[in-house]
Amino acid sequence: MVLYYMEKTRNKINNIVSKQYALENLNITKLQLNAIKETVRVFKVFNKSHSYEKIDSLREQLDNLTEQFMEVDSIINEESPLMQFDDDDLEQELEQLSNGSMAFPQIPTHEVEMVQTTAELTTVPLYNS
């Protein structure tokens, strides 16, 4: 008879434990539902202040500005034709300079006479276009 009551008590304990688990699962489900409700509320607030069209427009503006920046960057980093040198030509010019076979133009050294004018603005003819 004692075994019978022990078995009944075990069954009751198992039943209570399973009900506790079910209650804990319900509490977890309640927390999940509250989190979903709060998420929906936050998304609604976000959507009121940031429409899809506005976000799409901002993305397009960002793409356009990025493209313009890349164009400017490529223009700035583009090598100028004036900066492109042929190594052989440079070496040849260096040899000519060191040999003295390259002649530089004469720089004028005579003095230039400065003439002052007393023309006034009113005497300068005006041209109508």
The first five atom37 places (N, CA, C, CB, O) and aatype in JSON, in Angstrom:
{
  "aatype": [12, 19, 10, 18, 18, 12, 6, 11, 16, 1, 2, 11, 9, 2, 2, 9, 19, 15, 11, 5, 18, 0, 10, 6, 2, 10, 2, 9, 16, 11, 10, 5, 10, 2, 0, 9, 11, 6, 16, 19, 1, 19, 13, 11, 19, 13, 2, 11, 15, 8, 15, 18, 6, 11, 9, 3, 15, 10, 1, 6, 5, 10, 3, 2, 10, 16, 6, 5, 13, 12, 6, 19, 3, 15, 9, 9, 2, 6, 6, 15, 14, 10, 12, 5, 13, 3, 3, 3, 3, 10, 6, 5, 6, 10, 6, 5, 10, 15, 2, 7, 15, 12, 0, 13, 14, 5, 9, 14, 16, 8, 6, 19, 6, 12, 19, 5, 16, 16, 0, 6, 10, 16, 16, 19, 14, 10, 18, 2, 15],
  "atom_mask": [
    [1, 1, 1, 1, 1],
    [1, 1, 1, 1, 1],
    [1, 1, 1, 1, 1],
    [1, 1, 1, 1, 1],
    [1, 1, 1, 1, 1],
    [1, 1, 1, 1, 1],
    [1, 1, 1, 1, 1],
    [1, 1, 1, 1, 1],
    [1, 1, 1, 1, 1],
    [1, 1, 1, 1, 1],
    [1, 1, 1, 1, 1],
    [1, 1, 1, 1, 1],
    [1, 1, 1, 1, 1],
    [1, 1, 1, 1, 1],
    [1, 1, 1, 1, 1],
    [1, 1, 1, 1, 1],
    [1, 1, 1, 1, 1],
    [1, 1, 1, 1, 1],
    [1, 1, 1, 1, 1],
    [1, 1, 1, 1, 1],
    [1, 1, 1, 1, 1],
    [1, 1, 1, 1, 1],
    [1, 1, 1, 1, 1],
    [1, 1, 1, 1, 1],
    [1, 1, 1, 1, 1],
    [1, 1, 1, 1, 1],
    [1, 1, 1, 1, 1],
    [1, 1, 1, 1, 1],
    [1, 1, 1, 1, 1],
    [1, 1, 1, 1, 1],
    [1, 1, 1, 1, 1],
    [1, 1, 1, 1, 1],
    [1, 1, 1, 1, 1],
    [1, 1, 1, 1, 1],
    [1, 1, 1, 1, 1],
    [1, 1, 1, 1, 1],
    [1, 1, 1, 1, 1],
    [1, 1, 1, 1, 1],
    [1, 1, 1, 1, 1],
    [1, 1, 1, 1, 1],
    [1, 1, 1, 1, 1],
    [1, 1, 1, 1, 1],
    [1, 1, 1, 1, 1],
    [1, 1, 1, 1, 1],
    [1, 1, 1, 1, 1],
    [1, 1, 1, 1, 1],
    [1, 1, 1, 1, 1],
    [1, 1, 1, 1, 1],
    [1, 1, 1, 1, 1],
    [1, 1, 1, 1, 1],
    [1, 1, 1, 1, 1],
    [1, 1, 1, 1, 1],
    [1, 1, 1, 1, 1],
    [1, 1, 1, 1, 1],
    [1, 1, 1, 1, 1],
    [1, 1, 1, 1, 1],
    [1, 1, 1, 1, 1],
    [1, 1, 1, 1, 1],
    [1, 1, 1, 1, 1],
    [1, 1, 1, 1, 1],
    [1, 1, 1, 1, 1],
    [1, 1, 1, 1, 1],
    [1, 1, 1, 1, 1],
    [1, 1, 1, 1, 1],
    [1, 1, 1, 1, 1],
    [1, 1, 1, 1, 1],
    [1, 1, 1, 1, 1],
    [1, 1, 1, 1, 1],
    [1, 1, 1, 1, 1],
    [1, 1, 1, 1, 1],
    [1, 1, 1, 1, 1],
    [1, 1, 1, 1, 1],
    [1, 1, 1, 1, 1],
    [1, 1, 1, 1, 1],
    [1, 1, 1, 1, 1],
    [1, 1, 1, 1, 1],
    [1, 1, 1, 1, 1],
    [1, 1, 1, 1, 1],
    [1, 1, 1, 1, 1],
    [1, 1, 1, 1, 1],
    [1, 1, 1, 1, 1],
    [1, 1, 1, 1, 1],
    [1, 1, 1, 1, 1],
    [1, 1, 1, 1, 1],
    [1, 1, 1, 1, 1],
    [1, 1, 1, 1, 1],
    [1, 1, 1, 1, 1],
    [1, 1, 1, 1, 1],
    [1, 1, 1, 1, 1],
    [1, 1, 1, 1, 1],
    [1, 1, 1, 1, 1],
    [1, 1, 1, 1, 1],
    [1, 1, 1, 1, 1],
    [1, 1, 1, 1, 1],
    [1, 1, 1, 1, 1],
    [1, 1, 1, 1, 1],
    [1, 1, 1, 1, 1],
    [1, 1, 1, 1, 1],
    [1, 1, 1, 1, 1],
    [1, 1, 1, 0, 1],
    [1, 1, 1, 1, 1],
    [1, 1, 1, 1, 1],
    [1, 1, 1, 1, 1],
    [1, 1, 1, 1, 1],
    [1, 1, 1, 1, 1],
    [1, 1, 1, 1, 1],
    [1, 1, 1, 1, 1],
    [1, 1, 1, 1, 1],
    [1, 1, 1, 1, 1],
    [1, 1, 1, 1, 1],
    [1, 1, 1, 1, 1],
    [1, 1, 1, 1, 1],
    [1, 1, 1, 1, 1],
    [1, 1, 1, 1, 1],
    [1, 1, 1, 1, 1],
    [1, 1, 1, 1, 1],
    [1, 1, 1, 1, 1],
    [1, 1, 1, 1, 1],
    [1, 1, 1, 1, 1],
    [1, 1, 1, 1, 1],
    [1, 1, 1, 1, 1],
    [1, 1, 1, 1, 1],
    [1, 1, 1, 1, 1],
    [1, 1, 1, 1, 1],
    [1, 1, 1, 1, 1],
    [1, 1, 1, 1, 1],
    [1, 1, 1, 1, 1],
    [1, 1, 1, 1, 1],
    [1, 1, 1, 1, 1]
  ],
  "atom_positions": [
    [[0.78, -1.17, 0.0], [0.0, 0.0, 0.0], [0.85, 1.27, 0.0], [-0.9, -0.02, 1.16], [0.48, 2.25, -0.64]],
    [[1.94, 1.25, 0.68], [2.83, 2.4, 0.71], [3.37, 2.65, -0.69], [3.99, 2.16, 1.71], [3.54, 3.8, -1.1]],
    [[3.62, 1.6, -1.41], [4.12, 1.76, -2.77], [3.08, 2.44, -3.65], [4.51, 0.4, -3.36], [3.41, 3.25, -4.52]],
    [[1.85, 2.11, -3.41], [0.77, 2.73, -4.16], [0.75, 4.24, -3.93], [-0.58, 2.1, -3.78], [0.64, 5.01, -4.88]],
    [[0.84, 4.67, -2.68], [0.82, 6.1, -2.36], [2.09, 6.82, -2.86], [0.68, 6.3, -0.83], [2.05, 7.98, -3.26]],
    [[3.19, 6.1, -2.84], [4.43, 6.68, -3.36], [4.31, 6.92, -4.86], [5.64, 5.76, -3.06], [4.74, 7.95, -5.38]],
    [[3.71, 5.97, -5.55], [3.53, 6.11, -7.0], [2.58, 7.26, -7.3], [2.98, 4.79, -7.62], [2.83, 8.05, -8.21]],
    [[1.51, 7.37, -6.55], [0.56, 8.47, -6.72], [1.23, 9.81, -6.47], [-0.65, 8.3, -5.78], [0.99, 10.77, -7.2]],
    [[2.07, 9.88, -5.45], [2.77, 11.13, -5.12], [3.74, 11.5, -6.23], [3.52, 10.99, -3.76], [3.86, 12.67, -6.58]],
    [[4.43, 10.5, -6.79], [5.35, 10.77, -7.91], [4.58, 11.31, -9.11], [6.12, 9.48, -8.3], [5.02, 12.25, -9.76]],
    [[3.45, 10.71, -9.39], [2.63, 11.18, -10.51], [2.17, 12.62, -10.28], [1.42, 10.27, -10.7], [2.17, 13.43, -11.21]],
    [[1.78, 12.94, -9.05], [1.36, 14.31, -8.73], [2.52, 15.29, -8.89], [0.79, 14.38, -7.3], [2.35, 16.4, -9.41]],
    [[3.71, 14.87, -8.44], [4.9, 15.73, -8.56], [5.22, 15.96, -10.04], [6.14, 15.08, -7.83], [5.5, 17.09, -10.45]],
    [[5.17, 14.89, -10.84], [5.42, 15.03, -12.27], [4.38, 15.94, -12.93], [5.41, 13.66, -12.95], [4.71, 16.75, -13.79]],
    [[3.13, 15.81, -12.51], [2.06, 16.64, -13.03], [2.29, 18.1, -12.66], [0.7, 16.16, -12.49], [2.1, 18.99, -13.49]],
    [[2.7, 18.35, -11.42], [2.97, 19.72, -10.98], [4.17, 20.3, -11.73], [3.23, 19.76, -9.45], [4.13, 21.46, -12.13]],
    [[5.21, 19.52, -11.93], [6.4, 19.98, -12.65], [6.05, 20.3, -14.1], [7.52, 18.91, -12.59], [6.51, 21.31, -14.64]],
    [[5.22, 19.45, -14.74], [4.85, 19.73, -16.12], [3.99, 20.98, -16.2], [4.11, 18.53, -16.73], [4.08, 21.73, -17.17]],
    [[3.15, 21.23, -15.2], [2.35, 22.45, -15.17], [3.25, 23.67, -14.94], [1.27, 22.36, -14.06], [2.99, 24.74, -15.49]],
    [[4.3, 23.51, -14.14], [5.26, 24.6, -13.93], [5.96, 24.94, -15.24], [6.29, 24.21, -12.85], [6.14, 26.11, -15.58]],
    [[6.37, 23.9, -15.98], [7.02, 24.12, -17.28], [6.06, 24.82, -18.24], [7.5, 22.78, -17.88], [6.45, 25.74, -18.96]],
    [[4.81, 24.37, -18.24], [3.81, 25.0, -19.11], [3.62, 26.47, -18.73], [2.46, 24.25, -19.03], [3.51, 27.33, -19.6]],
    [[3.59, 26.76, -17.44], [3.45, 28.14, -16.97], [4.66, 28.98, -17.36], [3.25, 28.17, -15.45], [4.51, 30.13, -17.77]],
    [[5.85, 28.42, -17.24], [7.07, 29.13, -17.64], [7.05, 29.39, -19.15], [8.33, 28.32, -17.25], [7.44, 30.46, -19.61]],
    [[6.59, 28.4, -19.93], [6.48, 28.59, -21.38], [5.49, 29.69, -21.71], [6.07, 27.28, -22.07], [5.72, 30.48, -22.62]],
    [[4.38, 29.75, -20.98], [3.41, 30.81, -21.2], [4.01, 32.18, -20.87], [2.15, 30.57, -20.35], [3.77, 33.15, -21.59]],
    [[4.79, 32.25, -19.8], [5.45, 33.51, -19.45], [6.45, 33.93, -20.52], [6.15, 33.39, -18.09], [6.55, 35.11, -20.85]],
    [[7.19, 32.98, -21.06], [8.15, 33.28, -22.13], [7.41, 33.74, -23.37], [9.02, 32.04, -22.45], [7.83, 34.69, -24.04]],
    [[6.29, 33.07, -23.7], [5.48, 33.47, -24.85], [4.95, 34.88, -24.64], [4.32, 32.48, -25.07], [4.93, 35.68, -25.58]],
    [[4.51, 35.19, -23.42], [4.01, 36.54, -23.1], [5.12, 37.58, -23.31], [3.49, 36.59, -21.64], [4.87, 38.64, -23.88]],
    [[6.34, 37.28, -22.87], [7.47, 38.18, -23.06], [7.76, 38.37, -24.55], [8.71, 37.65, -22.34], [8.05, 39.49, -24.99]],
    [[7.7, 37.29, -25.33], [7.93, 37.39, -26.77], [6.87, 38.24, -27.44], [7.96, 36.0, -27.4], [7.18, 39.07, -28.3]],
    [[5.61, 38.06, -27.05], [4.53, 38.86, -27.62], [4.71, 40.34, -27.27], [3.17, 38.35, -27.14], [4.49, 41.21, -28.11]],
    [[5.1, 40.62, -26.03], [5.35, 42.02, -25.63], [6.5, 42.62, -26.43], [5.65, 42.1, -24.12], [6.45, 43.79, -26.82]],
    [[7.53, 41.83, -26.68], [8.66, 42.31, -27.47], [8.22, 42.58, -28.9], [9.81, 41.29, -27.46], [8.65, 43.57, -29.5]],
    [[7.37, 41.71, -29.46], [6.88, 41.93, -30.83], [6.02, 43.19, -30.88], [6.07, 40.71, -31.32], [6.15, 43.98, -31.81]],
    [[5.15, 43.38, -29.88], [4.31, 44.58, -29.83], [5.17, 45.84, -29.76], [3.34, 44.52, -28.63], [4.89, 46.82, -30.44]],
    [[6.2, 45.81, -28.94], [7.08, 46.98, -28.79], [7.85, 47.24, -30.09], [8.08, 46.78, -27.62], [8.04, 48.39, -30.48]],
    [[8.27, 46.18, -30.74], [8.97, 46.31, -32.02], [8.05, 46.94, -33.07], [9.48, 44.95, -32.5], [8.47, 47.82, -33.83]],
    [[6.81, 46.48, -33.11], [5.85, 47.04, -34.06], [5.63, 48.52, -33.77], [4.5, 46.28, -34.0], [5.56, 49.32, -34.7]],
    [[5.53, 48.89, -32.49], [5.33, 50.29, -32.12], [6.53, 51.14, -32.58], [5.14, 50.42, -30.6], [6.34, 52.23, -33.11]],
    [[7.73, 50.64, -32.37], [8.93, 51.37, -32.77], [8.97, 51.52, -34.29], [10.21, 50.65, -32.27], [9.3, 52.59, -34.8]],
    [[8.64, 50.46, -35.02], [8.62, 50.53, -36.48], [7.58, 51.53, -36.97], [8.35, 49.16, -37.08], [7.83, 52.25, -37.94]],
    [[6.42, 51.58, -36.32], [5.38, 52.54, -36.72], [5.89, 53.96, -36.54], [4.09, 52.33, -35.9], [5.7, 54.81, -37.41]],
    [[6.53, 54.23, -35.4], [7.07, 55.57, -35.15], [8.15, 55.89, -36.19], [7.66, 55.67, -33.71], [8.19, 57.0, -36.71]],
    [[9.0, 54.92, -36.48], [10.06, 55.13, -37.46], [9.46, 55.41, -38.84], [10.99, 53.9, -37.53], [9.91, 56.32, -39.54]],
    [[8.45, 54.64, -39.22], [7.83, 54.81, -40.54], [7.12, 56.14, -40.68], [6.86, 53.69, -40.81], [7.04, 56.69, -41.78]],
    [[6.6, 56.68, -39.56], [5.95, 57.99, -39.63], [6.96, 59.08, -39.93], [5.22, 58.29, -38.32], [6.66, 60.02, -40.67]],
    [[8.14, 58.98, -39.38], [9.15, 60.02, -39.59], [10.08, 59.75, -40.76], [9.97, 60.19, -38.34], [10.74, 60.67, -41.25]],
    [[10.14, 58.51, -41.24], [11.03, 58.16, -42.35], [10.26, 57.3, -43.34], [12.31, 57.41, -41.84], [10.14, 56.08, -43.18]],
    [[9.74, 57.94, -44.35], [8.99, 57.18, -45.35], [9.96, 56.43, -46.27], [8.07, 58.11, -46.18], [11.14, 56.76, -46.36]],
    [[9.43, 55.44, -46.94], [10.23, 54.65, -47.87], [10.78, 55.53, -48.98], [9.39, 53.51, -48.47], [11.93, 55.39, -49.38]],
    [[9.94, 56.45, -49.48], [10.37, 57.33, -50.56], [11.52, 58.23, -50.11], [9.19, 58.19, -51.04], [12.46, 58.48, -50.86]],
    [[11.43, 58.71, -48.86], [12.48, 59.58, -48.32], [13.8, 58.81, -48.2], [12.05, 60.13, -46.94], [14.86, 59.34, -48.54]],
    [[13.74, 57.6, -47.73], [14.94, 56.78, -47.57], [15.52, 56.44, -48.94], [14.63, 55.48, -46.78], [16.74, 56.47, -49.12]],
    [[14.66, 56.12, -49.9], [15.12, 55.82, -51.25], [15.76, 57.05, -51.88], [13.95, 55.33, -52.12], [16.78, 56.94, -52.56]],
    [[15.17, 58.22, -51.65], [15.74, 59.46, -52.17], [17.11, 59.73, -51.56], [14.8, 60.65, -51.9], [18.03, 60.13, -52.27]],
    [[17.24, 59.51, -50.25], [18.53, 59.7, -49.59], [19.58, 58.74, -50.15], [18.4, 59.51, -48.06], [20.74, 59.11, -50.35]],
    [[19.17, 57.5, -50.4], [20.11, 56.52, -50.95], [20.55, 56.94, -52.35], [19.46, 55.12, -51.0], [21.73, 56.82, -52.68]],
    [[19.62, 57.44, -53.17], [19.97, 57.9, -54.51], [20.92, 59.1, -54.44], [18.71, 58.27, -55.3], [21.87, 59.19, -55.21]],
    [[20.65, 60.02, -53.5], [21.54, 61.18, -53.35], [22.93, 60.72, -52.94], [20.97, 62.16, -52.31], [23.93, 61.23, -53.44]],
    [[22.99, 59.76, -52.02], [24.28, 59.24, -51.6], [25.01, 58.59, -52.77], [24.11, 58.23, -50.45], [26.22, 58.78, -52.93]],
    [[24.29, 57.82, -53.58], [24.92, 57.2, -54.76], [25.44, 58.25, -55.73], [23.91, 56.28, -55.48], [26.55, 58.13, -56.24]],
    [[24.64, 59.3, -55.97], [25.06, 60.36, -56.88], [26.29, 61.1, -56.35], [23.92, 61.36, -57.11], [27.24, 61.36, -57.09]],
    [[26.27, 61.43, -55.06], [27.41, 62.14, -54.48], [28.66, 61.27, -54.49], [27.09, 62.58, -53.05], [29.77, 61.76, -54.72]],
    [[28.49, 59.98, -54.24], [29.64, 59.07, -54.28], [30.21, 59.0, -55.69], [29.23, 57.66, -53.8], [31.42, 58.99, -55.88]],
    [[29.32, 58.94, -56.67], [29.77, 58.9, -58.06], [30.5, 60.17, -58.44], [28.57, 58.68, -59.01], [31.54, 60.12, -59.11]],
    [[29.98, 61.33, -58.01], [30.65, 62.6, -58.29], [32.01, 62.66, -57.62], [29.78, 63.78, -57.82], [32.98, 63.12, -58.22]],
    [[32.08, 62.18, -56.39], [33.36, 62.16, -55.69], [34.36, 61.28, -56.42], [33.17, 61.65, -54.26], [35.53, 61.65, -56.54]],
    [[33.91, 60.13, -56.92], [34.81, 59.23, -57.63], [35.31, 59.89, -58.92], [34.12, 57.9, -57.94], [36.46, 59.71, -59.3]],
    [[34.43, 60.64, -59.6], [34.85, 61.35, -60.82], [35.89, 62.41, -60.49], [33.63, 61.99, -61.51], [36.89, 62.53, -61.18]],
    [[35.64, 63.18, -59.43], [36.6, 64.22, -59.02], [37.92, 63.57, -58.63], [36.03, 65.07, -57.84], [38.99, 64.05, -58.99]],
    [[37.83, 62.47, -57.89], [39.04, 61.77, -57.47], [39.83, 61.27, -58.67], [38.69, 60.6, -56.54], [41.06, 61.35, -58.69]],
    [[39.13, 60.74, -59.67], [39.85, 60.24, -60.85], [40.47, 61.39, -61.64], [38.9, 59.44, -61.76], [41.55, 61.24, -62.21]],
    [[39.8, 62.56, -61.66], [40.36, 63.72, -62.34], [41.61, 64.21, -61.6], [39.32, 64.87, -62.44], [42.62, 64.53, -62.23]],
    [[41.53, 64.25, -60.28], [42.68, 64.73, -59.48], [43.85, 63.77, -59.62], [42.28, 64.88, -57.99], [45.0, 64.2, -59.72]],
    [[43.57, 62.49, -59.62], [44.65, 61.5, -59.66], [45.12, 61.2, -61.08], [44.2, 60.22, -59.01], [46.09, 60.46, -61.27]],
    [[44.44, 61.77, -62.07], [44.84, 61.55, -63.46], [46.19, 62.2, -63.7], [43.78, 62.1, -64.45], [46.42, 63.35, -63.3]],
    [[47.07, 61.48, -64.34], [48.41, 62.0, -64.57], [48.39, 62.98, -65.74], [49.41, 60.86, -64.85], [47.87, 62.68, -66.81]],
    [[48.95, 64.14, -65.52], [48.98, 65.18, -66.54], [49.96, 64.79, -67.64], [49.36, 66.55, -65.92], [51.01, 64.21, -67.36]],
    [[49.62, 65.12, -68.89], [50.56, 64.78, -69.97], [51.87, 65.54, -69.82], [49.93, 65.09, -71.34], [52.9, 65.1, -70.33]],
    [[51.84, 66.68, -69.13], [53.08, 67.44, -68.91], [54.0, 66.72, -67.93], [52.76, 68.84, -68.4], [55.22, 66.93, -67.93]],
    [[53.42, 65.86, -67.11], [54.22, 65.16, -66.11], [54.72, 63.8, -66.61], [53.41, 64.98, -64.85], [55.38, 63.09, -65.86]],
    [[54.42, 63.45, -67.82], [54.88, 62.18, -68.37], [56.2, 62.42, -69.1], [53.8, 61.56, -69.33], [56.27, 63.19, -70.06]],
    [[57.24, 61.75, -68.64], [58.56, 61.93, -69.2], [59.06, 60.6, -69.74], [59.54, 62.51, -68.16], [58.78, 59.53, -69.2]],
    [[59.82, 60.72, -70.81], [60.49, 59.55, -71.34], [61.88, 59.52, -70.74], [60.53, 59.56, -72.91], [62.62, 60.5, -70.85]],
    [[62.25, 58.43, -70.12], [63.55, 58.33, -69.44], [64.71, 58.53, -70.41], [63.68, 56.98, -68.75], [65.71, 59.17, -70.05]],
    [[64.59, 58.01, -71.6], [65.68, 58.16, -72.58], [65.87, 59.62, -72.96], [65.39, 57.31, -73.83], [67.01, 60.09, -73.07]],
    [[64.77, 60.35, -73.17], [64.87, 61.78, -73.5], [65.49, 62.56, -72.36], [63.48, 62.35, -73.84], [66.3, 63.46, -72.59]],
    [[65.13, 62.23, -71.13], [65.7, 62.92, -69.97], [67.2, 62.67, -69.87], [65.0, 62.48, -68.68], [67.97, 63.59, -69.59]],
    [[67.6, 61.44, -70.08], [69.03, 61.13, -70.03], [69.79, 61.86, -71.12], [69.26, 59.61, -70.16], [70.9, 62.36, -70.89]],
    [[69.22, 61.94, -72.32], [69.87, 62.63, -73.43], [70.01, 64.13, -73.1], [69.06, 62.43, -74.74], [71.07, 64.71, -73.36]],
    [[68.99, 64.74, -72.56], [69.08, 66.16, -72.19], [70.12, 66.37, -71.09], [67.72, 66.69, -71.72], [70.85, 67.36, -71.12]],
    [[70.19, 65.45, -70.13], [71.18, 65.56, -69.06], [72.59, 65.47, -69.64], [70.95, 64.46, -68.0], [73.48, 66.21, -69.21]],
    [[72.81, 64.59, -70.59], [74.13, 64.47, -71.21], [74.47, 65.74, -71.97], [74.17, 63.27, -72.15], [75.62, 66.19, -71.93]],
    [[73.49, 66.33, -72.68], [73.74, 67.57, -73.42], [74.1, 68.7, -72.46], [72.5, 67.95, -74.26], [74.98, 69.51, -72.74]],
    [[73.4, 68.75, -71.31], [73.71, 69.79, -70.32], [75.11, 69.61, -69.73], [72.67, 69.78, -69.2], [75.85, 70.57, -69.56]],
    [[75.44, 68.36, -69.43], [76.75, 68.12, -68.81], [77.89, 68.31, -69.83], [76.81, 66.7, -68.22], [78.99, 68.68, -69.43]],
    [[77.66, 68.07, -71.11], [78.68, 68.27, -72.14], [78.8, 69.73, -72.54], [78.36, 67.43, -73.36], [79.81, 70.13, -73.12]],
    [[77.81, 70.5, -72.25], [77.84, 71.91, -72.65], [77.43, 72.09, -74.08], [0.0, 0.0, 0.0], [77.61, 73.18, -74.63]],
    [[76.88, 71.08, -74.72], [76.5, 71.21, -76.12], [75.13, 71.85, -76.29], [76.52, 69.85, -76.79], [74.71, 72.16, -77.41]],
    [[74.43, 72.05, -75.19], [73.12, 72.68, -75.28], [73.29, 74.15, -74.92], [72.08, 71.97, -74.33], [73.81, 74.48, -73.86]],
    [[72.85, 75.02, -75.81], [73.02, 76.46, -75.6], [71.73, 77.04, -75.04], [73.42, 77.17, -76.91], [70.63, 76.76, -75.53]],
    [[71.89, 77.87, -74.02], [70.74, 78.56, -73.43], [70.57, 79.9, -74.11], [70.92, 78.73, -71.9], [71.56, 80.49, -74.56]],
    [[69.37, 80.41, -74.22], [69.16, 81.72, -74.84], [69.79, 82.83, -73.99], [67.65, 81.99, -75.05], [69.89, 82.71, -72.77]],
    [[70.2, 83.91, -74.66], [70.79, 85.04, -73.97], [69.7, 85.83, -73.25], [71.57, 85.95, -74.95], [68.63, 86.09, -73.81]],
    [[69.99, 86.2, -72.05], [69.06, 87.01, -71.28], [69.44, 88.46, -71.47], [69.07, 86.62, -69.76], [70.6, 88.83, -71.28]],
    [[68.46, 89.32, -71.86], [68.81, 90.73, -72.07], [69.24, 91.37, -70.75], [67.6, 91.51, -72.68], [68.62, 91.16, -69.7]],
    [[70.31, 92.14, -70.83], [70.84, 92.78, -69.62], [70.8, 94.29, -69.7], [72.26, 92.34, -69.38], [71.17, 94.96, -68.73]],
    [[70.35, 94.87, -70.82], [70.35, 96.33, -70.93], [69.15, 96.9, -70.16], [70.3, 96.77, -72.43], [68.16, 96.21, -69.94]],
    [[69.27, 98.15, -69.78], [68.23, 98.79, -69.02], [67.15, 99.3, -69.96], [68.79, 99.93, -68.17], [67.42, 99.73, -71.08]],
    [[65.93, 99.24, -69.47], [64.79, 99.7, -70.24], [64.35, 101.03, -69.65], [63.63, 98.65, -70.24], [64.2, 101.18, -68.44]],
    [[64.15, 102.02, -70.56], [63.74, 103.34, -70.1], [62.24, 103.31, -69.83], [64.09, 104.44, -71.15], [61.44, 102.88, -70.66]],
    [[61.89, 103.78, -68.67], [60.5, 103.82, -68.27], [59.92, 105.18, -68.63], [60.33, 103.54, -66.76], [60.5, 106.21, -68.29]],
    [[58.81, 105.19, -69.31], [58.14, 106.42, -69.69], [56.85, 106.52, -68.89], [57.86, 106.48, -71.23], [56.04, 105.6, -68.89]],
    [[56.69, 107.65, -68.22], [55.46, 107.83, -67.44], [54.45, 108.57, -68.26], [55.74, 108.57, -66.13], [54.78, 109.52, -68.97]],
    [[53.23, 108.15, -68.18], [52.15, 108.83, -68.87], [51.23, 109.46, -67.84], [51.36, 107.87, -69.79], [51.13, 109.0, -66.71]],
    [[50.58, 110.52, -68.27], [49.66, 111.21, -67.36], [48.24, 111.11, -67.88], [50.07, 112.68, -67.2], [47.44, 112.02, -67.66]],
    [[47.93, 110.04, -68.55], [46.58, 109.87, -69.08], [45.6, 109.7, -67.94], [46.51, 108.66, -70.05], [45.88, 109.02, -66.95]],
    [[44.45, 110.33, -68.1], [43.42, 110.19, -67.1], [42.35, 109.26, -67.63], [42.81, 111.56, -66.72], [42.28, 108.97, -68.83]],
    [[41.55, 108.81, -66.74], [40.51, 107.87, -67.1], [39.49, 108.5, -68.04], [39.82, 107.35, -65.85], [38.9, 107.81, -68.87]],
    [[39.29, 109.77, -67.91], [38.27, 110.42, -68.75], [38.74, 110.56, -70.19], [37.92, 111.79, -68.18], [37.91, 110.71, -71.08]],
    [[40.06, 110.51, -70.44], [40.55, 110.66, -71.81], [40.58, 109.34, -72.56], [41.91, 111.27, -71.79], [40.82, 109.32, -73.77]],
    [[40.34, 108.25, -71.86], [40.37, 106.94, -72.51], [39.02, 106.75, -73.21], [40.65, 105.78, -71.48], [37.97, 106.9, -72.57]],
    [[39.03, 106.42, -74.5], [37.75, 106.28, -75.21], [36.99, 105.07, -74.68], [37.98, 106.15, -76.74], [37.57, 104.02, -74.38]],
    [[35.7, 105.24, -74.57], [34.84, 104.15, -74.14], [34.21, 103.51, -75.36], [33.74, 104.65, -73.15], [33.78, 104.2, -76.29]],
    [[34.17, 102.2, -75.34], [33.59, 101.46, -76.46], [32.25, 100.91, -76.03], [34.53, 100.31, -76.92], [32.13, 100.28, -74.98]],
    [[31.27, 101.15, -76.83], [29.94, 100.61, -76.54], [29.78, 99.28, -77.28], [28.81, 101.62, -76.95], [30.15, 99.14, -78.45]],
    [[29.24, 98.33, -76.6], [29.07, 97.03, -77.25], [27.61, 96.73, -77.44], [29.74, 95.92, -76.45], [27.26, 95.68, -77.97]]
  ]
}
